[in-house]
Amino acid sequence: MNGNLRVEGEQVVLTVGGDFQGRNAADVRDALIECLQNGHHSIVVDLTDVSAINATGLGVLISIQQRLESLDGKLSLQGVNNSLKQVFERTRLCQTFGI
């Protein structure tokens, strides 16, 4: 995975780098699922260093958000650049993720 995972108090911050698609998206999904299994219900995904995202990456974010909502948790996104914001706008996911 192109990224870094750190725990800051009650919150987990996952910094993702490169393209958030394909194998990298699967690795991010696995890391986030492990966080959930370890009892973390507040997760921030930092997309500052992400150059592209596709349906696979969006699917990972949606599925993790749904799991967290069922646990009264929260998924937050930060560092969404203009290019990524356009993808979220085109897919009508801005409101879903509070962008």
trRosetta pair geometry for C-beta under 8 A, 3 or more apart (Angstrom, degrees):
i j d omega theta_ij theta_ji phi_ij phi_ji
1 16 7.8 -76 174 -125 101 77
1 24 6.2 109 -136 -145 60 65
1 27 3.4 -166 -79 136 95 132
1 28 6.0 137 -141 -61 123 59
1 30 7.9 -143 -60 57 131 105
1 31 6.2 3 -55 -32 174 134
2 16 6.7 68 94 -172 82 61
2 17 4.0 -106 150 74 104 88
2 18 4.0 40 87 15 169 122
2 19 7.9 80 38 40 146 52
2 24 5.4 -19 21 -130 99 123
2 27 8.0 105 13 78 55 141
2 49 7.9 -128 143 114 110 119
3 14 6.0 23 165 177 136 84
3 15 5.4 173 -157 91 82 57
3 16 4.5 -28 -93 -107 125 45
3 17 5.6 179 -77 9 58 79
3 24 7.9 120 -19 -166 107 98
3 27 7.7 166 26 114 116 113
3 28 6.6 79 1 -96 157 92
3 31 7.3 -139 85 28 134 170
4 14 7.4 169 84 -154 44 47
4 15 4.6 3 52 52 90 108
5 12 6.7 -9 -167 -175 93 104
5 13 7.5 161 -151 85 46 50
5 14 5.1 -10 -103 -106 79 78
5 15 7.8 -155 -70 24 35 68
5 31 5.8 -152 -66 -176 140 128
5 35 7.5 -147 -155 -70 131 116
6 12 7.4 163 86 -155 37 60
6 13 5.4 -13 63 60 86 95
6 15 7.9 19 9 -4 100 102
7 11 7.4 153 -160 87 56 44
7 12 5.5 -33 -103 -102 68 70
7 13 7.8 168 -97 19 19 73
7 40 7.5 -124 -115 -100 103 136
8 11 5.0 -22 71 73 89 95
8 12 7.6 154 23 -102 72 20
8 13 5.7 29 1 -9 117 114
10 40 7.9 154 173 -137 57 77
10 42 5.6 51 126 39 92 134
11 40 7.8 91 -150 -162 23 108
11 42 4.5 -68 -105 111 74 112
11 43 7.2 161 -163 -92 72 24
11 44 6.1 31 174 -7 118 106
12 35 4.9 -139 64 -144 175 135
12 40 4.6 40 -20 177 126 154
12 42 7.0 145 19 89 71 61
12 43 4.9 -18 68 -112 100 75
12 44 7.1 -174 92 28 50 68
13 43 7.9 160 -87 -162 29 55
13 44 4.7 -15 -111 68 74 107
13 46 6.1 33 -178 -21 97 114
14 28 6.9 118 154 -148 141 90
14 31 6.2 131 -124 119 136 129
14 32 6.7 -70 -24 -78 164 86
14 35 7.6 -102 -50 -42 122 150
14 43 6.8 6 2 -172 108 101
14 44 7.2 175 27 88 64 55
14 45 5.2 -19 69 -112 100 67
14 46 6.8 -171 90 21 45 78
15 46 4.3 -23 -107 67 69 120
15 48 7.2 -30 -147 37 97 101
15 49 6.8 52 171 23 97 118
16 20 5.6 46 148 -90 143 110
16 24 7.5 107 -164 162 105 112
16 28 5.8 10 -105 -103 123 133
16 45 6.3 11 -10 -174 117 95
16 46 6.8 171 18 78 69 61
16 47 6.0 -8 57 -105 109 57
16 49 6.9 -165 98 68 49 89
16 50 5.4 23 103 -69 104 109
17 49 4.0 -24 -113 114 78 127
17 50 6.8 -147 -134 -74 20 54
18 24 6.0 -140 89 -110 119 162
18 49 7.2 9 -16 134 42 96
18 50 6.9 -15 72 -123 30 54
18 51 6.3 -40 -165 17 30 103
19 22 7.2 31 111 29 119 104
19 24 5.9 136 86 37 70 148
19 50 7.2 87 -124 -159 19 77
19 51 5.9 -49 -76 63 63 93
19 52 4.7 -11 -125 61 87 98
19 53 7.6 171 -169 -78 62 38
19 54 7.9 19 177 -8 103 99
20 24 6.1 -112 -120 110 35 117
20 25 5.6 86 172 -83 61 87
20 28 6.7 0 -143 -8 91 159
20 47 7.1 -43 -36 -129 148 101
20 50 4.9 -5 -24 -143 113 129
20 52 7.0 -161 32 95 69 50
20 53 4.3 -8 69 -105 111 84
20 54 7.6 -176 93 18 68 62
20 57 3.6 87 130 -126 95 144
20 60 7.8 -124 172 45 103 134
21 24 6.5 41 54 55 38 103
21 25 5.3 0 -133 -28 15 122
21 52 6.5 -33 -10 111 124 97
21 53 6.4 159 -53 -148 91 35
21 54 4.1 52 -109 22 125 109
21 56 5.2 100 -147 57 64 115
21 57 5.1 -67 -75 -30 58 109
22 25 6.0 119 51 18 27 101
22 26 7.2 -55 142 -4 39 100
22 54 7.8 49 -26 41 70 130
22 56 6.3 108 -46 69 29 160
23 26 5.5 -54 -149 36 36 113
23 27 6.3 37 153 -19 67 104
24 27 5.6 -53 -149 36 33 112
24 28 6.4 35 151 -20 65 104
24 57 7.9 -2 95 -88 95 106
25 28 5.6 -51 -147 36 33 113
25 29 6.3 39 151 -23 64 103
25 54 7.8 -91 -47 55 148 86
25 56 4.4 133 80 127 165 104
25 57 4.4 -121 -104 -82 122 65
25 59 7.7 65 169 58 136 91
25 60 5.1 -162 -175 -25 94 140
26 29 5.5 -49 -149 33 32 116
26 30 6.5 34 153 -19 64 104
26 56 7.6 -39 -47 170 74 125
26 60 7.9 -145 -82 -84 29 129
27 30 5.7 -52 -149 35 32 112
27 31 6.5 32 153 -18 64 105
28 31 5.7 -56 -149 37 32 111
28 32 6.3 28 154 -17 66 108
28 45 7.8 61 -172 -134 124 124
28 57 7.5 38 52 -129 146 80
28 60 5.8 72 93 160 109 158
29 32 5.9 -61 -148 39 28 108
29 33 6.2 28 156 -19 66 107
29 60 4.4 -117 -76 -130 96 112
29 63 7.4 23 -132 71 110 128
29 64 7.3 -152 -129 -53 67 112
30 33 5.8 -53 -145 36 29 111
30 34 6.4 33 154 -20 62 105
31 34 5.7 -54 -152 34 30 114
31 35 6.7 36 148 -22 62 101
32 35 5.4 -47 -153 29 37 116
32 36 6.7 39 149 -18 65 100
32 43 6.5 76 -139 -167 95 161
32 45 7.8 -18 -90 -80 126 115
32 60 7.2 125 28 173 145 102
32 64 4.8 -34 147 -112 144 141
33 36 5.6 -50 -152 35 37 113
33 37 6.3 36 150 -18 67 106
33 64 7.6 -117 -65 -102 63 97
34 37 5.6 -54 -145 39 33 112
34 38 6.3 28 155 -15 65 109
35 38 5.8 -64 -149 41 29 107
35 40 4.3 -58 174 57 89 129
35 43 6.0 96 124 -95 151 125
36 39 7.9 80 177 -44 30 11
36 40 6.6 -86 -81 62 30 76
36 41 7.6 71 -124 -89 68 58
36 64 7.5 -152 -47 -144 129 86
36 67 6.0 -16 -121 133 156 134
36 68 7.3 -120 -103 -77 112 75
36 71 7.4 165 -149 -2 101 161
36 73 8.0 -146 -117 24 89 170
40 43 6.3 89 132 -68 112 92
40 73 8.0 85 133 -138 52 141
41 68 6.1 139 -159 -145 70 87
41 71 5.2 -132 -123 119 118 120
41 72 6.9 22 174 86 144 64
41 73 3.1 -131 -176 -101 87 115
41 74 7.2 69 145 18 75 60
42 73 6.1 -142 -63 -160 47 90
42 74 5.5 14 -120 55 70 92
42 76 8.0 9 -173 2 75 107
43 64 7.1 -70 75 158 151 126
43 68 6.7 -122 23 -91 111 145
43 73 7.3 39 3 158 90 124
43 74 7.4 -173 35 95 61 55
43 75 5.2 -14 72 -112 99 70
43 76 7.3 179 95 28 50 69
44 75 7.9 152 -93 -163 29 50
44 76 4.7 -23 -110 72 76 100
44 77 7.6 153 -161 -96 64 17
44 78 5.9 7 -176 2 111 114
45 61 6.9 -113 38 -111 163 101
45 75 6.8 11 -5 -173 106 96
45 76 7.4 179 24 88 66 48
45 77 5.4 -25 68 -109 93 68
45 78 7.5 167 83 26 45 68
46 49 7.8 42 125 14 94 86
46 78 5.2 -25 -110 72 69 97
46 79 4.9 55 -168 15 73 135
47 50 4.3 -46 -166 18 80 128
47 53 7.6 -26 -146 -53 131 132
47 77 6.0 5 -5 -168 120 100
47 78 7.0 168 23 81 76 41
47 79 4.8 -179 63 90 58 95
47 80 5.4 40 68 -87 130 58
47 81 7.4 -128 119 0 100 79
47 84 5.9 147 143 -166 140 177
48 78 7.3 -13 -44 117 93 80
48 79 3.1 -77 -60 -162 74 143
48 81 7.4 97 -140 -44 42 98
49 79 7.6 -5 -6 153 53 145
50 53 6.2 29 158 -54 133 97
50 79 7.8 119 18 116 95 110
50 81 7.7 -165 70 14 79 109
50 84 6.3 63 94 -76 115 139
51 83 7.7 -4 -172 88 47 150
52 83 7.5 -63 -94 137 58 128
52 84 8.0 -177 -127 -84 23 82
53 57 4.1 -115 -156 85 88 146
53 58 6.2 105 150 -49 114 79
53 84 5.8 62 9 -128 121 96
53 87 5.7 166 69 100 102 165
54 57 5.6 101 48 15 53 100
54 58 7.2 -105 116 -1 30 96
55 58 5.5 -55 -142 42 34 112
55 59 6.0 42 155 -27 66 106
56 59 5.6 -53 -149 33 28 115
56 60 6.8 33 151 -22 61 100
57 60 5.7 -48 -154 27 34 113
57 61 6.8 29 152 -14 64 104
58 61 5.8 -57 -153 38 35 110
58 62 6.2 33 152 -18 69 108
58 87 7.5 -139 -69 147 123 116
58 91 6.3 -47 -142 132 158 173
58 93 6.6 -157 -152 -35 116 169
59 62 5.7 -54 -143 38 31 111
59 63 6.1 27 161 -16 67 108
60 63 6.2 -60 -146 38 25 105
60 64 6.3 19 159 -13 63 111
61 64 6.1 -60 -145 40 27 106
61 65 6.1 29 157 -21 64 110
61 75 7.0 160 -165 147 76 147
61 77 7.3 15 -145 -74 135 121
61 97 7.0 -5 157 -89 131 132
62 65 5.8 -57 -147 36 27 112
62 66 6.4 28 156 -19 64 106
62 93 7.5 -92 -77 -129 103 130
62 96 7.4 -8 -109 153 86 148
63 66 5.8 -53 -149 35 31 112
63 67 6.5 32 153 -18 64 104
64 67 5.7 -53 -149 36 34 112
64 68 6.2 33 154 -18 66 107
64 75 5.7 109 115 -89 100 149
65 68 5.7 -57 -147 39 31 110
65 69 6.3 34 154 -23 65 105
65 75 4.4 -104 -97 37 76 139
65 96 7.2 91 126 161 166 102
65 97 7.3 -105 -88 -93 152 81
66 69 5.7 -50 -146 33 31 113
66 70 6.7 30 155 -18 62 104
67 70 5.9 -58 -155 34 31 110
67 71 6.7 13 152 -4 65 111
67 73 7.9 -9 113 51 68 126
68 71 5.7 -69 -151 47 35 103
68 73 3.5 -95 -166 84 87 110
68 74 6.1 -156 150 -25 131 8
68 75 5.1 150 31 -33 157 93
69 72 7.5 32 -170 -83 33 23
69 73 7.0 -90 -55 57 23 68
75 97 7.6 -58 106 -127 99 86
76 98 7.3 -40 -131 58 75 131
77 80 5.7 50 136 -51 118 114
77 97 5.1 18 8 173 128 124
77 98 7.5 165 38 63 91 86
77 99 6.6 -22 74 -75 128 101
80 84 4.9 -124 -161 93 77 122
80 85 5.3 104 143 -68 108 83
80 88 6.9 -9 -165 -6 141 146
80 99 5.5 -40 66 -131 167 121
81 84 5.2 90 54 16 71 101
81 85 6.8 -126 103 -11 34 94
82 85 5.4 -53 -142 35 31 117
82 86 6.6 38 157 -25 63 99
83 86 6.0 -51 -159 25 29 112
83 87 7.3 28 146 -15 60 101
84 87 5.5 -51 -158 32 42 113
84 88 6.5 38 148 -15 71 103
85 88 5.6 -54 -149 40 36 111
85 89 6.2 39 151 -22 68 105
85 94 7.4 48 -161 -102 76 108
85 99 6.1 -174 -126 162 85 131
86 89 5.5 -52 -145 37 32 114
86 90 6.2 33 156 -20 66 105
87 90 5.9 -53 -145 36 29 109
87 91 6.3 9 160 -1 64 112
88 91 6.2 -67 -142 50 27 99
88 93 4.7 -98 -154 74 76 94
88 94 4.9 107 135 -72 107 68
88 97 6.6 -83 -146 44 134 129
88 99 5.2 32 123 51 157 159
89 92 7.4 25 -178 -77 31 36
89 94 5.5 27 -87 -42 59 125
92 95 7.4 -19 173 23 70 101
92 96 7.8 81 128 -13 64 110
93 96 4.6 -53 -158 39 65 123
93 97 5.8 34 151 -1 90 108
93 99 7.6 45 111 19 73 126
94 97 6.7 -82 -153 51 23 87
94 98 7.9 -103 164 80 57 4
94 99 4.3 -101 -145 66 72 99
95 98 7.3 32 -164 -74 31 37
95 99 7.9 -80 -44 39 22 73
